[in-house]
Amino acid sequence: MHKLGTSDRPDWSLAVVIGAGGMGMAAARRLSQHHRILIADIDSARAKSAAETLRAEGGDASAIACDITDPTSVQALARETERKGGFRVLAHVAGLGPSAGDYGTIVRVNLAGAALVAEALLPLASTGTAAVLIASLAAHGYVPPAEVDAVLRDPTHPDLVARLSAAIGAGQATPQKAYQLSKYALRIYCQRASRAWGERGARIVSLSPGIIATPMGAREFDQSPRKHQMYAQTPLQREGTMLEIADAIEFLTSDRASFISGTDLLVDGGLFAALSHNAP
Ligand SMILES: NC(=O)c1ccc[n+]([C@@H]2O[C@H](COP(=O)([O-])OP(=O)(O)OC[C@H]3O[C@@H](n4cnc5c(N)ncnc54)[C@H](O)[C@@H]3O)[C@@H](O)[C@H]2O)c1
């Protein structure tokens, strides 16, 4: 029975959005045009306020507090998703930039957390389900040594952080390295997971943003001269916007992308191409 005065749309499929920060909210707002939204964040007040904003705009949204690095919390997210009748879309956006955490936290959130979420939701995926996991330009143009790669291919191992430090060597365990390795491994994770998702008729892809204007991105500019140098080489000579990322997420999770799986979409204004070819 419809509850008067609400925007409830029980007839719509569910999009689970992980991360209620800048890009997460842009993705949720876009997906809310045609999906119910379940938005999750470790910051429960942020998730709640995101859902309230979406509801105030006519969307059908609810919030859940979830720490993606905690398997119990991720299982609770999966149970809530199941209670809502399963999901059609996963937009996994939560992540930490190199200046937003220490080495271990960045590895846990960006890699272990993303893999825990994807694995917990996989049993609920069915024909037509699509998952997009946000990686980064930093995931490209780099191949780690074989012993590091072997550790990264087991992202939900309880000792991931210690095993990775041992493999990369003392002194290498910096937040910048954690960011590069975690985003690289997330991209490879989506390639490898595409078989299991495909067995359910479902798709999984990563999306690698270049330099995007978000509050997190602005903080990284303040802390990193290298980011200024990279920005100067972007062929389109500007930052990307959160709306442009939302466009790409909307496409990748739609039926128009129905044969796209196990791959990555770079949304970087041409920056990776410029860096690869030493453009002036
Ligand atoms: N902004 C850029 O230029 C850029 C470039 C490349 C990639 N990215 C990636 O885009 C994604 C989103 O960036 P953003 O600018 O929206 O970041 P943001 O900081 O605005 O949002 C990230 C959200 O993740 C949440 N979060 C952190 N740890 C969590 C945990 N353990 N469990 C659940 N939620 C957690 C935070 O509370 C926050 O709301 C990140 O994965 C980032 O690495 C951003």
PDBQT file of the ligand as one rigid body, heavy atoms in Angstrom, charges set to zero:
ROOT
HETATM    1  N1  LIG A 301      38.632  13.419  -6.933  1.00  0.00    +0.000 N 
HETATM    2  C1  LIG A 301      39.529  12.903  -7.775  1.00  0.00    +0.000 C 
HETATM    3  O1  LIG A 301      40.233  13.627  -8.491  1.00  0.00    +0.000 OA
HETATM    4  C2  LIG A 301      39.670  11.406  -7.888  1.00  0.00    +0.000 A 
HETATM    5  C3  LIG A 301      40.526  10.907  -8.857  1.00  0.00    +0.000 A 
HETATM    6  C4  LIG A 301      40.652   9.532  -9.003  1.00  0.00    +0.000 A 
HETATM    7  C5  LIG A 301      39.927   8.679  -8.174  1.00  0.00    +0.000 A 
HETATM    8  N2  LIG A 301      39.113   9.198  -7.229  1.00  0.00    +0.000 N 
HETATM    9  C6  LIG A 301      38.365   8.245  -6.405  1.00  0.00    +0.000 C 
HETATM   10  O2  LIG A 301      37.004   8.603  -6.382  1.00  0.00    +0.000 OA
HETATM   11  C7  LIG A 301      36.404   8.075  -5.197  1.00  0.00    +0.000 C 
HETATM   12  C8  LIG A 301      35.502   9.100  -4.545  1.00  0.00    +0.000 C 
HETATM   13  O3  LIG A 301      36.185  10.266  -4.310  1.00  0.00    +0.000 OA
HETATM   14  P1  LIG A 301      35.451  11.499  -3.609  1.00  0.00    +0.000 P 
HETATM   15  O4  LIG A 301      36.187  12.708  -4.065  1.00  0.00    +0.000 OA
HETATM   16  O5  LIG A 301      33.985  11.423  -3.772  1.00  0.00    +0.000 OA
HETATM   17  O6  LIG A 301      35.830  11.226  -2.061  1.00  0.00    +0.000 OA
HETATM   18  P2  LIG A 301      35.132  11.730  -0.721  1.00  0.00    +0.000 P 
HETATM   19  O7  LIG A 301      36.216  11.820   0.308  1.00  0.00    +0.000 OA
HETATM   20  O8  LIG A 301      34.254  12.913  -0.954  1.00  0.00    +0.000 OA
HETATM   21  O9  LIG A 301      34.173  10.512  -0.356  1.00  0.00    +0.000 OA
HETATM   22  C9  LIG A 301      34.639   9.263   0.043  1.00  0.00    +0.000 C 
HETATM   23  C10 LIG A 301      33.635   8.684   1.036  1.00  0.00    +0.000 C 
HETATM   24  O10 LIG A 301      34.107   7.399   1.429  1.00  0.00    +0.000 OA
HETATM   25  C11 LIG A 301      33.732   7.235   2.786  1.00  0.00    +0.000 C 
HETATM   26  N3  LIG A 301      34.538   6.214   3.422  1.00  0.00    +0.000 N 
HETATM   27  C12 LIG A 301      35.834   6.294   3.801  1.00  0.00    +0.000 A 
HETATM   28  N4  LIG A 301      36.203   5.164   4.442  1.00  0.00    +0.000 NA
HETATM   29  C13 LIG A 301      35.109   4.353   4.442  1.00  0.00    +0.000 A 
HETATM   30  C14 LIG A 301      34.872   3.061   4.974  1.00  0.00    +0.000 A 
HETATM   31  N5  LIG A 301      35.811   2.381   5.617  1.00  0.00    +0.000 N 
HETATM   32  N6  LIG A 301      33.631   2.531   4.795  1.00  0.00    +0.000 NA
HETATM   33  C15 LIG A 301      32.663   3.214   4.142  1.00  0.00    +0.000 A 
HETATM   34  N7  LIG A 301      32.833   4.451   3.646  1.00  0.00    +0.000 NA
HETATM   35  C16 LIG A 301      34.055   5.010   3.794  1.00  0.00    +0.000 A 
HETATM   36  C17 LIG A 301      33.960   8.605   3.405  1.00  0.00    +0.000 C 
HETATM   37  O11 LIG A 301      33.262   8.770   4.643  1.00  0.00    +0.000 OA
HETATM   38  C18 LIG A 301      33.453   9.520   2.302  1.00  0.00    +0.000 C 
HETATM   39  O12 LIG A 301      32.103   9.879   2.471  1.00  0.00    +0.000 OA
HETATM   40  C19 LIG A 301      37.540   7.552  -4.333  1.00  0.00    +0.000 C 
HETATM   41  O13 LIG A 301      37.595   6.147  -4.476  1.00  0.00    +0.000 OA
HETATM   42  C20 LIG A 301      38.767   8.205  -4.955  1.00  0.00    +0.000 C 
HETATM   43  O14 LIG A 301      39.940   7.452  -4.753  1.00  0.00    +0.000 OA
HETATM   44  C21 LIG A 301      38.968  10.542  -7.052  1.00  0.00    +0.000 A 
ENDROOT
TORSDOF 0
